[in-house]
Amino acid sequence: MSDWSAKNPYSSNLTENFVLNGEGSRKETRHIVFDLGDSGLQYKAGDALGVIPRCPPELVEDVLASCGFSGDEEVDTHLGPCGLRQALTERYEIHRISKKWIEELGPRLSSGAADIEIRIVHRQRTSSRDGSVLIDWNGSGAEDDVPVGYVEIGSASDPAETLWAELTGDSKAMEDYIWSRDYIDGLADFGHIGFTPQQLVDGMDRLKPRLYSIASSPDFEPGMVHLTVAIVRYNHHDRDRAGLCTGFMADHCEVGETDIGVFMSPTRSFVLPEDRSTDIIMVGPGTGIAPFRAFLQQRQMEGDSGRNWLFFGDWTEEGSTCTATRWRHGERTV
């Protein structure tokens, strides 16, 4: 049994990475195959594969540029010191801003300086038509000595401080803000207060692995793991974005070239019945068919006599994956 884990992942490569959806689909579902090489990793149908993502390099560079950093600056992280670029790429999640990061801005938004009192002592207005003086008022500087018709419309304030107070005082506003924003958005709102490299990473969420249901039987293609992954893409605040790990696998993982950290996440309860003659009903209403592909492969490889029913949903028939299409036409190979 191997000792690969989330803290000590195996460095794998892809052997396949292609889109499964039919022409005209609004979805992007990919067939992705990982090579387990000499890892000794073992799994069964129903298990999940843990994948260690990396933040997109273009987003990392945009964050560095927003702060005027080179990326070579050293910062302390939960895994020890490293360069800022490495920290933003491999140790923190920068695709979504964190609540803690926002909350810790408070003391730096308040200058602590004494209030400044401003009084009007002179006002002059001239005609734009002939240059004649229309108003020429001189005051004493007393608080109640103001020009006729003068109305105080408010006091000067930092919009960032106002926003911070709103977010930290309203949990719903905070949730809505962080749900659709990354650190480019956060720096657009708060970046003017200035950051050191260490202040930038302090409060960021640590990078976490993502788990994906394995879509293959270990007996179908030994030494390989198949995934069927729905790629998350969306647009917020006029910028196209992608899910951290699904975007990483779709856009930044080259077949046979990119090293990707992986580990196994076994299941105890999501398993096939021991009696091979038992009928099974599998239901995936819009949640994906990956584990059921693994179950069907396993039953096919072992010659199980039990009948199989699979119910799954999709937006349209055109959006169905090639695998689902083959199943509908009664093909046995999965």
C-alpha positions as MATLAB code, in Angstrom:
seq = 'MSDWSAKNPYSSNLTENFVLNGEGSRKETRHIVFDLGDSGLQYKAGDALGVIPRCPPELVEDVLASCGFSGDEEVDTHLGPCGLRQALTERYEIHRISKKWIEELGPRLSSGAADIEIRIVHRQRTSSRDGSVLIDWNGSGAEDDVPVGYVEIGSASDPAETLWAELTGDSKAMEDYIWSRDYIDGLADFGHIGFTPQQLVDGMDRLKPRLYSIASSPDFEPGMVHLTVAIVRYNHHDRDRAGLCTGFMADHCEVGETDIGVFMSPTRSFVLPEDRSTDIIMVGPGTGIAPFRAFLQQRQMEGDSGRNWLFFGDWTEEGSTCTATRWRHGERTV';
ca = [
       0.000    0.000    0.000;
       1.431    3.399   -0.975;
       1.724    6.326    1.428;
       0.815    9.065   -1.047;
      -1.535   11.665    0.469;
      -2.724   15.263    0.200;
       0.434   16.354    2.036;
       2.625   13.982    0.034;
       0.999   13.625   -3.424;
       2.271   11.450   -6.256;
       3.464   13.419   -9.308;
       1.388   12.110  -12.210;
       0.999   12.967  -15.903;
      -2.013   12.864  -18.204;
      -2.304   10.404  -21.072;
      -5.616   11.773  -22.392;
      -7.519   15.046  -22.057;
     -10.388   15.773  -24.452;
     -13.958   17.128  -24.576;
     -16.774   14.570  -24.485;
     -19.804   16.727  -25.276;
     -21.602   16.665  -28.563;
     -21.591   19.533  -31.048;
     -23.712   22.472  -29.941;
     -23.485   21.685  -26.245;
     -23.312   24.560  -23.775;
     -21.370   22.356  -21.374;
     -17.735   21.297  -21.352;
     -17.215   17.813  -19.947;
     -13.753   16.291  -20.301;
     -12.376   12.773  -20.297;
      -9.096   12.986  -18.382;
      -6.768   10.030  -17.782;
      -3.983   10.030  -15.171;
      -0.997    7.687  -15.341;
      -0.229    6.162  -11.935;
       3.188    4.957  -13.107;
       5.200    3.272  -10.361;
       3.252    4.959   -7.546;
       1.732    1.784   -6.164;
      -1.570    3.655   -5.822;
      -4.567    1.325   -5.708;
      -8.278    2.033   -5.838;
     -11.681    0.424   -6.322;
     -14.812    1.506   -8.148;
     -16.481    4.191   -6.024;
     -13.265    5.807   -4.780;
     -12.225    9.386   -5.548;
      -8.986   10.852   -6.859;
      -7.535   13.866   -5.061;
      -5.984   16.446   -7.400;
      -3.687   19.261   -6.246;
      -4.446   22.306   -8.447;
      -2.276   25.311   -9.184;
      -3.552   28.856   -9.577;
      -3.605   30.123  -13.177;
      -0.329   31.870  -14.089;
      -2.127   34.768  -15.771;
      -4.051   35.504  -12.557;
      -0.852   35.268  -10.498;
       0.882   37.774  -12.786;
      -2.098   40.140  -12.659;
      -2.045   40.106   -8.843;
       1.704   40.779   -8.794;
       1.313   43.628  -11.294;
      -1.534   45.166   -9.276;
       0.789   45.428   -6.273;
       3.966   46.307   -8.166;
       5.775   43.144   -7.035;
       8.250   41.096   -9.055;
       7.210   37.770   -7.540;
      10.711   37.061   -6.239;
      10.016   38.595   -2.820;
      10.198   36.069    0.033;
       7.161   35.452    2.237;
       6.440   33.170    5.187;
       3.709   30.584    4.570;
       2.178   27.630    6.427;
       4.610   25.397    4.497;
       7.644   27.538    5.234;
       9.255   30.485    3.412;
       9.166   30.717   -0.384;
       9.006   33.236   -3.200;
       5.811   35.262   -3.564;
       5.057   33.906   -7.057;
       5.336   30.325   -5.802;
       3.112   31.127   -2.821;
       0.389   32.603   -5.033;
       0.644   29.676   -7.454;
       0.978   26.643   -5.204;
       0.096   27.555   -1.613;
      -2.896   29.910   -1.603;
      -6.236   30.136   -3.375;
      -6.316   33.439   -5.215;
      -9.306   32.704   -7.464;
     -11.651   33.690   -4.623;
     -11.034   36.340   -1.990;
     -11.227   35.237    1.647;
     -13.306   36.673    4.467;
     -10.319   36.681    6.813;
      -8.232   38.685    4.317;
     -10.920   41.376    4.153;
     -11.465   41.476    7.910;
      -7.756   41.987    8.587;
      -7.715   45.137    6.428;
      -9.604   47.112    9.081;
      -6.730   48.552   11.138;
      -4.914   49.637    7.977;
      -7.943   51.410    6.536;
      -8.259   53.705    9.573;
      -5.434   56.221    9.603;
      -5.917   57.113   13.263;
      -5.152   60.751   12.488;
      -7.094   63.524   14.226;
     -10.133   64.966   12.455;
      -9.436   68.002   10.301;
     -11.897   70.878   10.568;
     -12.375   73.064    7.494;
     -14.079   76.488    7.539;
     -15.093   78.678    4.586;
     -13.541   82.155    4.777;
     -13.937   83.417    1.212;
     -16.173   82.713   -1.750;
     -16.149   84.418   -5.143;
     -18.174   83.694   -8.249;
     -17.713   85.349  -11.628;
     -19.845   85.374  -14.762;
     -18.646   83.125  -17.563;
     -20.290   85.517  -19.999;
     -18.581   88.831  -19.251;
     -16.287   88.125  -16.273;
     -18.239   90.332  -13.889;
     -18.194   89.451  -10.188;
     -21.487   87.918   -9.110;
     -20.577   86.912   -5.554;
     -17.745   88.232   -3.408;
     -18.171   86.967    0.150;
     -15.717   87.118    3.038;
     -16.351   85.328    6.298;
     -14.971   85.443    9.820;
     -14.149   81.728   10.005;
     -16.721   81.166   12.710;
     -18.611   77.869   12.520;
     -21.966   79.498   11.783;
     -20.584   82.166    9.408;
     -21.265   80.659    5.954;
     -22.365   82.070    2.584;
     -26.071   82.520    1.937;
     -27.546   79.329    0.474;
     -24.612   77.138    1.548;
     -25.649   73.532    2.236;
     -23.355   70.904    3.751;
     -23.774   67.817    1.581;
     -21.623   65.399    3.559;
     -18.125   64.710    4.728;
     -15.167   63.309    2.857;
     -14.579   59.585    3.404;
     -12.577   56.733    1.908;
     -14.902   54.545   -0.219;
     -12.803   51.518    0.757;
     -13.395   52.196    4.446;
     -17.122   52.552    3.811;
     -17.173   49.279    1.853;
     -15.169   47.473    4.541;
     -17.579   48.642    7.248;
     -20.533   47.435    5.183;
     -18.985   44.005    4.554;
     -17.841   43.359    8.110;
     -21.140   44.565    9.540;
     -23.389   42.470    7.290;
     -22.673   38.739    6.877;
     -24.917   38.498    3.795;
     -23.093   41.380    2.112;
     -19.768   39.718    2.931;
     -20.933   36.383    1.516;
     -22.163   38.009   -1.705;
     -18.921   39.964   -2.094;
     -16.470   37.087   -1.681;
     -18.584   34.637   -3.709;
     -17.980   36.445   -6.997;
     -14.601   38.131   -6.472;
     -10.954   37.162   -6.623;
      -7.912   39.143   -5.488;
      -7.853   41.258   -8.643;
     -11.308   42.513   -7.650;
     -10.251   42.918   -4.025;
      -7.162   44.907   -4.937;
      -9.263   47.150   -7.175;
     -11.327   48.076   -4.104;
      -8.627   48.076   -1.423;
      -5.248   48.080   -3.170;
      -4.649   51.806   -2.707;
      -3.875   51.290    0.992;
      -0.650   49.532   -0.013;
       0.611   46.046    0.791;
       3.903   44.441    1.626;
       4.335   40.974    0.081;
       3.667   39.416    3.492;
       0.533   41.497    4.060;
      -0.757   40.361    0.674;
      -0.677   36.636    1.518;
      -1.643   36.914    5.188;
      -5.296   35.947    5.533;
      -5.532   34.150    2.173;
      -7.121   30.687    2.166;
      -4.687   27.810    1.888;
      -4.740   25.892   -1.388;
      -6.845   22.756   -0.959;
      -7.009   19.584   -3.070;
     -10.170   18.755   -5.009;
     -11.742   15.290   -5.026;
     -13.217   13.755   -8.184;
     -15.161   10.506   -8.453;
     -13.105    7.986  -10.398;
     -14.771    6.999  -13.681;
     -12.946    3.718  -14.307;
     -12.446    0.250  -12.902;
      -8.868   -0.576  -11.857;
      -9.225   -3.810  -13.852;
     -10.270   -2.051  -17.064;
      -6.971   -0.248  -17.645;
      -4.489   -1.108  -14.867;
      -2.212    1.725  -13.793;
      -4.568    4.401  -15.123;
      -7.321    6.496  -13.557;
     -10.129    7.965  -15.666;
     -12.038   11.094  -14.649;
     -15.158   12.587  -16.233;
     -14.988   16.251  -15.245;
     -17.474   19.079  -15.848;
     -15.379   22.208  -16.448;
     -16.655   25.240  -14.535;
     -16.609   28.480  -16.558;
     -18.422   31.728  -15.781;
     -18.213   35.512  -16.061;
     -18.281   37.881  -13.093;
     -17.713   41.636  -13.178;
     -16.905   41.556  -16.920;
     -14.104   38.990  -16.585;
     -14.137   35.382  -17.787;
     -13.188   32.921  -15.053;
     -12.957   29.187  -14.423;
     -13.073   26.818  -11.483;
      -9.658   26.552   -9.866;
      -9.036   22.831  -10.422;
     -11.268   22.193  -13.441;
      -9.749   25.203  -15.204;
      -6.276   23.964  -14.255;
      -6.906   20.541  -15.796;
      -8.632   21.908  -18.909;
      -6.373   24.855  -19.720;
      -2.977   24.243  -18.129;
      -2.356   20.469  -18.099;
      -0.616   19.204  -21.225;
      -0.744   15.481  -21.995;
       2.524   13.811  -21.035;
       4.144   17.058  -19.876;
       2.497   18.702  -16.852;
       3.283   17.246  -13.424;
       0.115   16.995  -11.330;
      -0.018   15.971   -7.666;
      -2.588   13.228   -6.966;
      -3.627   10.837   -4.190;
      -6.456    8.396   -3.491;
      -9.504    9.091   -1.321;
     -11.117    5.701   -0.570;
     -14.808    5.202    0.159;
     -16.287    2.767    2.670;
     -19.957    2.917    1.772;
     -20.232    3.833   -1.945;
     -19.456    0.340   -3.239;
     -20.939   -2.411   -5.395;
     -22.878   -5.246   -3.714;
     -20.830   -8.312   -2.873;
     -23.395  -10.578   -4.550;
     -22.713  -10.208   -8.272;
     -26.232  -11.315   -9.148;
     -27.769   -8.351   -7.302;
     -29.535   -5.780   -9.473;
     -28.432   -2.166   -8.980;
     -30.125    1.174   -9.626;
     -27.840    4.183  -10.155;
     -29.256    7.724  -10.035;
     -27.302   10.813  -11.120;
     -29.829   13.641  -11.708;
     -27.465   16.266  -13.040;
     -24.643   15.295  -10.684;
     -22.499   13.402  -13.186;
     -22.032    9.824  -14.300;
     -18.365    9.283  -13.390;
     -18.731    6.755  -10.534;
     -21.446    4.850  -12.393;
     -19.129    4.407  -15.367;
     -16.662    2.836  -12.928;
     -19.357    0.559  -11.487;
     -20.507   -0.581  -14.935;
     -16.941   -1.241  -16.028;
     -16.305   -3.279  -12.891;
     -19.443   -5.367  -13.356;
     -18.587   -5.919  -17.002;
     -15.008   -6.957  -16.204;
     -16.173   -9.424  -13.536;
     -19.067  -10.790  -15.581;
     -21.704   -9.877  -12.998;
     -25.148  -11.234  -13.820;
     -27.097   -8.565  -11.961;
     -29.074   -6.069  -14.019;
     -28.095   -2.367  -14.092;
     -30.332    0.691  -14.338;
     -28.830    4.157  -14.716;
     -30.859    7.368  -14.482;
     -29.053   10.598  -15.275;
     -30.018   14.101  -16.333;
     -28.670   16.748  -18.690;
     -29.807   20.140  -19.940;
     -30.380   18.938  -23.497;
     -29.847   15.782  -25.521;
     -27.098   17.619  -27.425;
     -25.295   18.243  -24.155;
     -24.970   14.570  -23.321;
     -21.500   13.096  -23.275;
     -20.327   10.564  -25.831;
     -20.307    7.926  -23.083;
     -23.973    8.512  -22.318;
     -24.788    8.379  -26.031;
     -23.128    4.973  -26.347;
     -25.082    3.707  -23.345;
     -28.366    4.889  -24.846;
     -27.600    2.880  -27.979;
     -26.922   -0.224  -25.940;
     -23.170   -0.525  -26.448;
     -21.523   -2.689  -23.825;
     -18.085   -1.052  -23.832;
     -17.894    1.731  -21.272;
];
